[in-house]
Amino acid sequence: MARRPPVKSISALEAVRPFRWRIGLTYTLTFFEDLLELSYPWATGVAIDGLLADDLWKTAPIIIAWTMRSCIGLFRQMYDTRLYTSVYNTIVEDTILRQRGVGIKASSVAARSAMSRDFVTFFEKEVPVVVASIIGIVGSAAILFYYDLAIGGLVTLLFIPVILVNRVFVRVSMRLNEGLNNQLEQEVQAIDKAQPEPIRHHFEQVKCWRVRLSDAEAYNWTFIEILSILVFVAVLVRATYLEVETGEIFAILVYVWRLMENLDNVPQIVQQLTRLHDIRKRIEAGASVEAIGAEVEKTHEESVEATRM
């Protein structure tokens, strides 16, 4: 029986490289959308002060910012759909032709083609979320410095313990992800044995690794929440000493809330980045788009599950 020729791998970077400038445009548009959204609390505060002073012109900033973001968002969403469906079609067409050409059965190729959809989703959905969180954290802190140096300093001090804890969390997450991935690589062997005990043992081990990852992320999130509560109370106390307008108080509190809301995303972002590190290693090792798609699919499912909790 002739040996089946190996399927030539296409790395993830090679798969998206022809689309890099178009993907860059979508990220640029997303960046401007996030900046405009960042201006909402300030613009709303100006509008509140204007309404209290019977000055309707001061409602103009929020109307302009909202309208501009809506227009950019409309174009970007329509463009995204056209771009990422083209990326997916290119990847899946290559996957089908290469693998069917060397005799891989249709059911396996169909499953791998579906995984490629999740690989594309990573660039379409996950990366913009990370960028939006970074803009929300850094931008909110900078604007709080504009309103009051003491409040800006308070929220900036929050970054120090968050960074220190997440440096530890990065190492823990990488170790746990590596253990999970090593166990997942044994899934085919467990299924091939078709015996109850090996299958049960394998999925019990997978469960343990996923639980440990989830617990580590939960501890990190809780630590950030406790610090955020303490800082928010300190900001409320400081705000009572400020001689500012009502709209400015509103804007300050909303920016503090938004900063802390984005800080809550840090554990999930770190988890995604450590998984991305594993994906990069797979790319450098010559992993196929289908394998990377499966890895991203797990990340997406875990993110959805974390959101539901």
N, C-alpha and C positions, 0 to 999 in steps of 0.2 A: 504493500500500500504506500503510495507516494506521500511524502511528508508535505503538509500544507505550508505554503510560503508565509512568512511572517507579514503582518500588516504594518505598513510604515506609519509611525506615529507622527502626529502633527501637534506641536506644543500649543498651549493656550495663547501664548504671545504671538506665535505665527498666525494663529487663526484670526485674531482681531487686528493685527498690524495693518492690513489694507484699509481698515475703517478708523484708524487712530485719530485723524483730523476731524472726522465727523463726530466721533465720540467726544473729542475734546470740545467741540462746539456745544454739545448738549450739556457738558459739565460747566462750561462758561455761562450758559444761560441759567443753569441751576444756581450757580454762584450769585448772579445778579438777582435772581428771585429771592434767595436767602437774605441778601443785603437789604432788599426792599422790605421784606417781612420783618427784619430786625428793626426797621425804622417805625413800625406800627405803634409800639408803646409811646415813643417820643411824640409822634404825630398826633396820636389820640390825646395825650396830655395837653398838647398845644390847643387842640380842638376844644377840650373841656374848659380850659382857661378862657378861650375865646367866647364860648357860649355863655359862660358866667359873666363875661364883660360885654355881652351883646355885640360881639365882633365876629360875624359869620365868616369873614375872610380867613380866619385862623383855622377853619375846617379844611382849607384847601390842601395842606400837606398830606393829610390822611387820604383824601379823595384821590390826589395825584398818585401817591405811592401805591394805593390799592389798585387803581386803574392800570398803572404801568405793570405791576406784577401780574395782573390778570391777563394782559395782552401777551407778555413774555411767556407766561405759563401756557396759554392757549397754543402758541406757536411751538413751544418746546415739547408739549405732550404729543401734538400731531407729528412733529418731526421725529420724536423718540420712537413712536410706533413704526414708522417707515424705516428708520435706521436699524433698529434691533431685529425687526423681522427679516431684513436683508442679511444681517449678520448671522442670524439663526439659519436661514435658508442656505447660505454659503457653507456653513459648518456641517449641516445635516446632509446636504447633497454630497459633500466630499466623504462623509462618514459612510453613507449608504453605498456609494460607488466603490470605495476602497474595500470595504469589508465583504460586500456581496461578490466583488471581483475575485476574492480569494476563497470563496466557498463558505463563509460563515452563514449560518442559518438565519432566515428572515426574522424569526422571533427575537433572536439576540440583537440583531441590528436595529430592530424597531425599538427595543428597550434602551439601547445606547443612544439612539436618536432623540428619544424623550429626555434623557439625561442632559443632552447638549442644550436643551431649552433652559434648564436650570443654570447652566454655566453662563449663558447670555444674561439671564435674570440677575446674576451677581453684579454685572457691570451696569445694568439698567436700574436696579432698585437699591442694592446694598451700598455701593460706593457713594451715591448722592446722600444717603442717610448719614454716613460717616462725615462727609463734608459739611452737611447742614448742622450737625451737632458741634463740630469744631467752630464753625462761624458763630453759632448761638452762644457758646461758652466764652470765646475770646471777645466777640463783639459786645456782648452784654457787660462784661467786666470793664471794657474800655469806656463804654457809655456811662457806666456807674461812676467811674473816675471823673467824668465830665460834670456830673451832677454834684458829687461830694467826694472829696479825697478820702475821708475816713471810711465811708461805705465802700468805695472802690478798694481800699486797702483790706477791709474785712473780708470781702468775697475773694480777693486774691490770695489771702492767707489760707483760705480753704483749699487752694490748689496744692499746697505743700504736702499735707497728709494724704490727699488723694493720689498724688504722683508716687509718693513713697509706697503706699499700699499696693498700687497697681504695678509697680516694679516687681513686687513679690508675686502678685497675681499672674503676671506674664509668665514667670518661670513655672508656676504651678499649672497654669493653663496649658503651656507647651508640653509639660510632662504628661498631663492627663490626656491631652489630645493625641499624643504619640501612643500612649497605652491603648486608647480607644481604637485608633487606626490600626495598630498592630493586631488587635483582636478581630476587627472587621475583616482584615486580610485573611483570617482563618475561616471565614464564613463558608466559602465554597467547599473547603475540605470537610467541614462539619456536615454540610448538606449532602455531599457525595457519599458519606458513610451511611446516611439514611437510618441511623440508629437513635433511639430516644435519648439515651444518656449523653452522648457527645453534643447533640443538638441542644438539649436542655442546658448543659454546662456552658456552651458557647453563648447562648442568649442571656444567661444569667450573668456572665462576665461582661457582656455588652451593657446590660442594665446597670451593673455596678459602676462601670466607667462613666456612663451618662449621668448617674445620680451624683457621683463625686464631682463632675464638672458643674452640674446644676447647683450643688451645695456651695461650692467655692464661689460661684458667681453671686449667689444669694447673700453670702456673708459679706462680700465686697459691696454689694448694693446697700445692705443694711448699714454698714459703716458710713457710707456716703450720706445716707438719709439722716442718721443721727447728727453728723457734723452739720448738715444743711439746716436742720431744725435749730441748732444752737446759733448758727450764723444769722438765720432769719430773725430770731428773737433779738439779737444784738442790733441788727439793722432797724427793726421797729423802734427800739429804744433810741437809737441815734436819730431817727427821723423826727422824733418829738422835739428835738432841739434845732431843727432846720427852719429857717425863715424862707419858705418857698411857697409857690402857688399850689392849689389843689391838684392841678393837672400834673405838676412835677412829682408830687408825692405818689400819684397813681403810676406814673411812668417808672419811678424808682422801684416800687414794689413789684411791678410786672417784670422789669428786667431782672430783678433778683430771683423771682419765681422761674423765669425762663432759663436763667443760668443754671439753677439747681435742677430743673427738669432735664436739661441736656446733660448735666453731670450724672443723672441717673442712668443715662445711656452708656456711660463709660465702661462698666463691666461687660456689656454686650459687645461694644466696639472692640475692646481688648480681645474678647473671645473670637470675634470675627477676624481680627488681624493675626492672631496666632494660628487660626485655621488657614488664613491666606499664606502665612509663612510655610505651612505644610504643603499647600498647593504649589508654592514657588519651588520648593524642593522637588516635588513631583515633576514640575515642568523641566527643571534642570536635569532631572534623571531621564527625561524623554517620555514622560507619561502622556498618554493620549488624551485628547479632548474629552472622550467619553468618560474616562476615569476621573478626570477633574470635574466633569459635570456631576458625577455621582457624589463627589466630595462636597460640592457646593449645594447640592440638593439636601444633604444632611444638615448643613449650616442653616439653610432656609427653613427647614422643618423645625429645627430647634429654636430659631428666632420667633417663628409663629407660635410655638408652644409657650415660650417665655412670655410673649405678649398676652396670652390668654390667662396666665397664672396671676 
